[in-house]
Amino acid sequence: MNKGQLIDAVAQELSQFADVAVARDLVTITVVGRGLMQEPGMTGRVFAAAGEVPVHLISQASDVSLSLVVASPDAAALLRRLHADLIEDRDEEARRSA
């Protein structure tokens, strides 16, 4: 049994108890950093980078990570924007203040 068949079998079993829908071709992108959620405006920067990309799920497991679930075709562009907005911009700010 392949992974798709296994997921379908589990969905079929769960459908006895609830309405079940399987979403495919999704990717999780997680922003990680110490004190991430304590930095003012960080969540807004993450969502601004997401822009028009539909976000299917948002998860904050702790103050060090924020995960977004997006469609697979949107993932690479979002990852590049997040890197540019959160890493490259910060590196540039550090160089200017040094």
Backbone as ProteinMPNN parsed JSONL, in Angstrom:
{"seq_chain_A": "MNKGQLIDAVAQELSQFADVAVARDLVTITVVGRGLMQEPGMTGRVFAAAGEVPVHLISQASDVSLSLVVASPDAAALLRRLHADLIEDRDEEARRSA", "coords_chain_A": {"N_chain_A": [[0.853, -1.181, 0.0], [0.676, 2.153, -0.956], [1.637, 5.516, 0.129], [-0.445, 7.368, -0.474], [-2.662, 5.665, -0.728], [-2.759, 4.672, 1.862], [-3.354, 6.991, 3.329], [-5.871, 7.533, 2.259], [-7.245, 5.274, 3.22], [-7.17, 5.69, 5.996], [-8.608, 8.076, 6.123], [-11.072, 7.146, 5.266], [-11.763, 5.421, 7.384], [-11.904, 7.295, 9.496], [-14.045, 8.769, 8.632], [-16.295, 7.606, 9.58], [-16.81, 8.79, 11.946], [-16.726, 11.524, 11.635], [-16.926, 14.343, 9.351], [-14.65, 14.133, 6.751], [-11.946, 15.498, 5.011], [-9.349, 15.325, 2.72], [-6.516, 17.128, 2.217], [-4.28, 17.749, -0.3], [-0.92, 18.115, -1.655], [0.262, 20.148, -0.101], [2.451, 22.273, 1.784], [4.558, 22.742, 4.592], [5.919, 25.595, 5.977], [8.243, 26.774, 8.191], [9.094, 29.348, 10.35], [11.809, 30.0, 12.326], [13.315, 30.957, 15.378], [15.103, 32.155, 18.194], [13.203, 33.685, 20.686], [11.412, 34.599, 18.864], [8.576, 35.167, 18.766], [8.438, 37.124, 20.615], [9.512, 39.354, 19.603], [8.636, 42.521, 18.623], [6.266, 43.076, 16.065], [7.054, 40.941, 14.455], [5.317, 38.815, 13.692], [3.606, 40.2, 11.992], [5.444, 40.872, 9.967], [5.976, 38.354, 8.918], [3.44, 37.641, 7.913], [3.082, 39.729, 6.115], [5.039, 39.109, 4.263], [3.918, 36.807, 3.259], [1.863, 37.839, 1.787], [-0.287, 37.701, -0.921], [-0.513, 34.981, -0.931], [-2.466, 32.182, -0.302], [-2.963, 31.057, 2.942], [-3.284, 28.054, 4.501], [-3.179, 27.044, 7.059], [-2.122, 28.145, 10.248], [0.327, 27.861, 12.684], [1.525, 28.102, 15.94], [3.867, 26.755, 17.777], [5.509, 27.295, 19.884], [7.377, 29.948, 21.499], [9.397, 30.14, 19.729], [8.873, 29.384, 17.15], [6.949, 29.655, 14.128], [4.59, 28.383, 12.055], [3.45, 27.98, 8.707], [1.037, 26.683, 6.526], [0.933, 26.072, 3.185], [-0.043, 25.959, -0.316], [1.754, 23.712, -2.362], [2.801, 24.726, -4.903], [3.128, 27.436, -4.256], [5.098, 27.583, -2.382], [7.984, 27.853, -2.818], [8.371, 30.515, -3.745], [7.315, 31.947, -1.566], [9.047, 31.155, 0.46], [11.44, 32.296, -0.459], [10.726, 35.043, -0.263], [10.28, 35.268, 2.51], [12.866, 34.733, 3.446], [14.276, 36.875, 2.31], [12.957, 39.072, 3.538], [13.168, 38.567, 6.306], [15.744, 37.592, 6.922], [17.792, 38.594, 5.109], [17.2, 41.364, 5.183], [17.598, 41.861, 7.907], [20.324, 41.257, 8.15], [21.341, 43.301, 6.557], [20.548, 45.551, 8.048], [22.103, 45.128, 10.337], [24.685, 45.428, 9.266], [24.627, 48.134, 8.559], [24.415, 49.347, 11.057], [26.774, 48.706, 12.255]], "CA_chain_A": [[0.0, 0.0, 0.0], [1.479, 3.378, -0.994], [1.249, 6.541, 1.099], [-1.753, 7.9, -0.843], [-3.677, 4.669, -0.387], [-2.832, 4.616, 3.326], [-4.086, 8.187, 3.763], [-7.279, 7.324, 1.89], [-7.808, 4.273, 4.133], [-7.357, 6.347, 7.295], [-9.718, 9.019, 5.948], [-12.298, 6.342, 5.198], [-12.087, 4.989, 8.755], [-12.296, 8.459, 10.29], [-15.319, 9.299, 8.142], [-17.362, 7.016, 10.389], [-16.989, 9.619, 13.131], [-16.756, 12.952, 11.311], [-16.683, 14.662, 7.944], [-13.207, 14.12, 6.526], [-11.448, 15.937, 3.709], [-7.898, 15.205, 2.637], [-5.891, 18.187, 1.42], [-3.011, 17.249, -0.845], [0.005, 19.082, -2.253], [0.502, 21.265, 0.809], [3.802, 22.338, 2.328], [4.704, 23.52, 5.821], [7.103, 26.448, 6.084], [8.353, 27.193, 9.587], [10.043, 30.403, 10.696], [12.346, 29.597, 13.626], [14.308, 31.853, 15.956], [14.978, 32.388, 19.633], [12.459, 34.887, 21.016], [10.705, 35.014, 17.647], [7.258, 35.728, 19.015], [8.557, 38.236, 21.545], [9.999, 40.513, 18.858], [7.49, 43.29, 18.126], [6.062, 43.167, 14.628], [7.547, 39.788, 13.702], [4.199, 38.113, 13.07], [3.19, 41.044, 10.877], [6.427, 40.734, 8.889], [5.761, 37.037, 8.3], [2.21, 37.693, 7.127], [3.304, 40.643, 4.996], [5.799, 38.346, 3.264], [2.985, 35.858, 2.627], [1.139, 38.621, 0.787], [-1.515, 37.144, -1.496], [-0.483, 33.51, -0.875], [-3.446, 31.655, 0.647], [-2.394, 30.261, 4.032], [-4.303, 27.087, 4.903], [-3.087, 26.804, 8.494], [-1.071, 28.853, 10.973], [0.558, 27.178, 13.952], [2.609, 28.583, 16.793], [4.106, 25.694, 18.747], [6.2, 27.886, 21.034], [7.797, 31.314, 21.167], [10.536, 30.073, 18.818], [8.518, 28.97, 15.793], [5.656, 29.983, 13.552], [4.471, 27.58, 10.846], [2.398, 28.286, 7.754], [0.796, 25.63, 5.55], [0.548, 26.693, 1.913], [-0.022, 25.058, -1.466], [3.102, 23.409, -2.818], [3.319, 25.641, -5.93], [3.404, 28.755, -3.678], [6.091, 27.472, -1.319], [9.323, 28.362, -3.139], [8.347, 31.982, -3.779], [7.112, 32.427, -0.198], [10.288, 30.929, 1.19], [12.392, 33.347, -0.883], [10.306, 36.325, 0.314], [10.55, 35.233, 3.948], [14.311, 34.847, 3.635], [14.658, 38.253, 1.996], [12.389, 40.01, 4.509], [13.539, 38.296, 7.695], [17.175, 37.321, 7.087], [18.618, 39.551, 4.374], [16.953, 42.706, 5.721], [18.245, 41.945, 9.228], [21.765, 41.326, 7.9], [21.609, 44.646, 6.045], [20.429, 46.457, 9.189], [23.276, 44.906, 11.2], [25.848, 46.015, 8.598], [24.51, 49.59, 8.64], [24.6, 49.82, 12.425], [28.118, 48.326, 12.736]], "C_chain_A": [[0.893, 1.236, 0.0], [0.91, 4.417, -0.02], [-0.147, 7.1, 0.803], [-2.88, 6.946, -0.482], [-3.862, 4.576, 1.124], [-3.623, 5.812, 3.863], [-5.571, 8.036, 3.451], [-7.961, 6.335, 2.824], [-8.089, 4.886, 5.504], [-8.528, 7.322, 7.211], [-11.047, 8.276, 5.922], [-12.715, 5.877, 6.597], [-12.581, 6.156, 9.599], [-13.657, 9.003, 9.871], [-16.521, 8.673, 8.847], [-17.729, 7.926, 11.559], [-17.163, 11.108, 12.836], [-16.647, 13.129, 9.803], [-15.174, 14.794, 7.758], [-12.907, 14.597, 5.107], [-9.929, 15.861, 3.75], [-7.386, 16.3, 1.702], [-4.525, 17.685, 0.976], [-2.188, 18.401, -1.411], [0.148, 20.343, -1.415], [1.905, 21.146, 1.389], [3.766, 23.154, 3.616], [6.01, 24.296, 5.759], [7.12, 26.976, 7.511], [9.448, 28.237, 9.737], [10.491, 30.102, 12.121], [13.364, 30.622, 14.1], [14.045, 32.074, 17.428], [14.266, 33.706, 19.885], [11.626, 35.424, 19.866], [9.4, 35.73, 17.937], [7.29, 36.879, 20.016], [9.05, 39.501, 20.845], [8.811, 41.264, 18.262], [7.442, 43.329, 16.596], [6.467, 41.954, 13.819], [6.416, 39.041, 13.0], [3.699, 38.897, 11.865], [4.143, 40.953, 9.699], [6.258, 39.414, 8.164], [4.527, 37.081, 7.406], [2.336, 38.656, 5.948], [4.078, 39.938, 3.88], [4.895, 37.358, 2.537], [2.154, 36.565, 1.564], [-0.159, 37.973, 0.36], [-1.558, 35.613, -1.458], [-1.535, 33.04, 0.129], [-2.76, 30.756, 1.687], [-3.504, 29.364, 4.567], [-4.327, 26.861, 6.417], [-1.929, 27.613, 9.052], [-0.918, 28.14, 12.309], [1.739, 27.806, 14.672], [2.797, 27.549, 17.88], [4.763, 26.227, 20.012], [6.589, 29.308, 20.658], [8.989, 31.316, 20.219], [10.155, 29.648, 17.405], [7.1, 29.387, 15.419], [5.584, 29.25, 12.212], [3.268, 28.011, 10.019], [2.262, 27.094, 6.812], [0.233, 26.287, 4.303], [0.57, 25.637, 0.815], [1.411, 24.901, -1.962], [3.615, 24.364, -3.896], [3.68, 27.034, -5.404], [4.618, 28.757, -2.751], [7.435, 28.112, -1.65], [9.358, 29.891, -3.131], [8.173, 32.557, -2.373], [8.385, 32.266, 0.617], [11.338, 31.98, 0.823], [12.024, 34.695, -0.274], [10.581, 36.371, 1.817], [12.042, 35.403, 4.219], [14.766, 36.282, 3.384], [14.198, 39.216, 3.088], [12.908, 39.807, 5.927], [15.038, 38.112, 7.911], [18.012, 38.401, 6.412], [18.427, 40.969, 4.888], [17.654, 42.888, 7.067], [19.757, 42.037, 9.075], [22.159, 42.723, 7.428], [21.541, 45.665, 7.179], [21.634, 46.343, 10.109], [24.534, 45.532, 10.582], [25.815, 47.556, 8.709], [24.804, 50.106, 10.037], [25.992, 49.494, 12.977], [29.14, 49.396, 12.479]], "O_chain_A": [[1.771, 1.364, 0.853], [-0.152, 4.221, 0.572], [-0.945, 7.286, 1.722], [-3.926, 7.367, 0.011], [-4.982, 4.421, 1.61], [-4.462, 5.657, 4.751], [-6.423, 8.37, 4.274], [-9.122, 6.524, 3.186], [-9.134, 4.626, 6.1], [-9.349, 7.386, 8.126], [-12.033, 8.738, 6.496], [-13.894, 5.937, 6.947], [-13.561, 6.026, 10.333], [-14.348, 9.63, 10.675], [-17.642, 9.165, 8.719], [-18.833, 7.837, 12.098], [-17.676, 11.86, 13.664], [-16.321, 12.193, 9.074], [-14.506, 15.489, 8.523], [-13.53, 14.16, 4.14], [-9.306, 16.293, 4.72], [-7.785, 16.377, 0.54], [-3.717, 17.248, 1.795], [-2.689, 19.507, -1.617], [0.155, 21.457, -1.938], [2.468, 20.055, 1.471], [3.032, 24.137, 3.718], [7.074, 23.726, 5.518], [6.14, 27.551, 7.984], [10.582, 28.033, 9.306], [9.662, 29.964, 13.021], [14.183, 31.101, 13.314], [12.894, 32.168, 17.856], [14.676, 34.74, 19.358], [11.186, 36.573, 19.894], [9.154, 36.806, 17.392], [6.273, 37.536, 20.237], [9.012, 40.589, 21.42], [8.056, 40.693, 17.473], [8.448, 43.583, 15.932], [6.249, 41.929, 12.607], [6.55, 38.674, 11.832], [3.4, 38.31, 10.825], [3.704, 40.955, 8.549], [6.379, 39.351, 6.94], [4.565, 36.611, 6.268], [1.752, 38.415, 4.891], [3.803, 40.146, 2.698], [5.077, 37.099, 1.347], [1.783, 35.962, 0.557], [-1.035, 37.724, 1.188], [-2.535, 35.012, -1.906], [-1.504, 33.451, 1.289], [-2.062, 29.807, 1.331], [-4.537, 29.849, 5.029], [-5.367, 26.527, 6.985], [-0.885, 27.749, 8.413], [-1.905, 27.849, 12.985], [2.805, 28.014, 14.093], [1.99, 27.463, 18.806], [4.586, 25.663, 21.092], [6.176, 29.814, 19.614], [9.541, 32.377, 19.93], [11.026, 29.558, 16.539], [6.198, 29.461, 16.253], [6.421, 29.471, 11.336], [2.215, 28.358, 10.553], [3.267, 26.553, 6.351], [-0.794, 26.964, 4.344], [1.13, 24.555, 0.992], [2.18, 25.862, -1.975], [4.769, 24.785, -3.82], [4.46, 27.743, -6.04], [5.11, 29.821, -2.377], [7.974, 28.852, -0.826], [10.276, 30.489, -2.57], [8.816, 33.548, -2.027], [8.752, 33.158, 1.382], [12.042, 32.491, 1.694], [12.905, 35.422, 0.187], [11.055, 37.382, 2.337], [12.43, 36.14, 5.126], [15.549, 36.835, 4.156], [14.963, 40.08, 3.516], [13.07, 40.775, 6.67], [15.549, 38.444, 8.98], [18.839, 39.046, 7.055], [19.403, 41.709, 5.018], [18.234, 43.94, 7.334], [20.407, 42.805, 9.785], [23.183, 43.262, 7.846], [22.391, 46.552, 7.262], [22.134, 47.352, 10.606], [25.355, 46.104, 11.299], [26.847, 48.192, 8.926], [25.379, 51.183, 10.192], [26.348, 49.962, 14.059], [30.31, 49.228, 12.823]]}, "name": "protein", "num_of_chains": 1, "seq": "MNKGQLIDAVAQELSQFADVAVARDLVTITVVGRGLMQEPGMTGRVFAAAGEVPVHLISQASDVSLSLVVASPDAAALLRRLHADLIEDRDEEARRSA"}
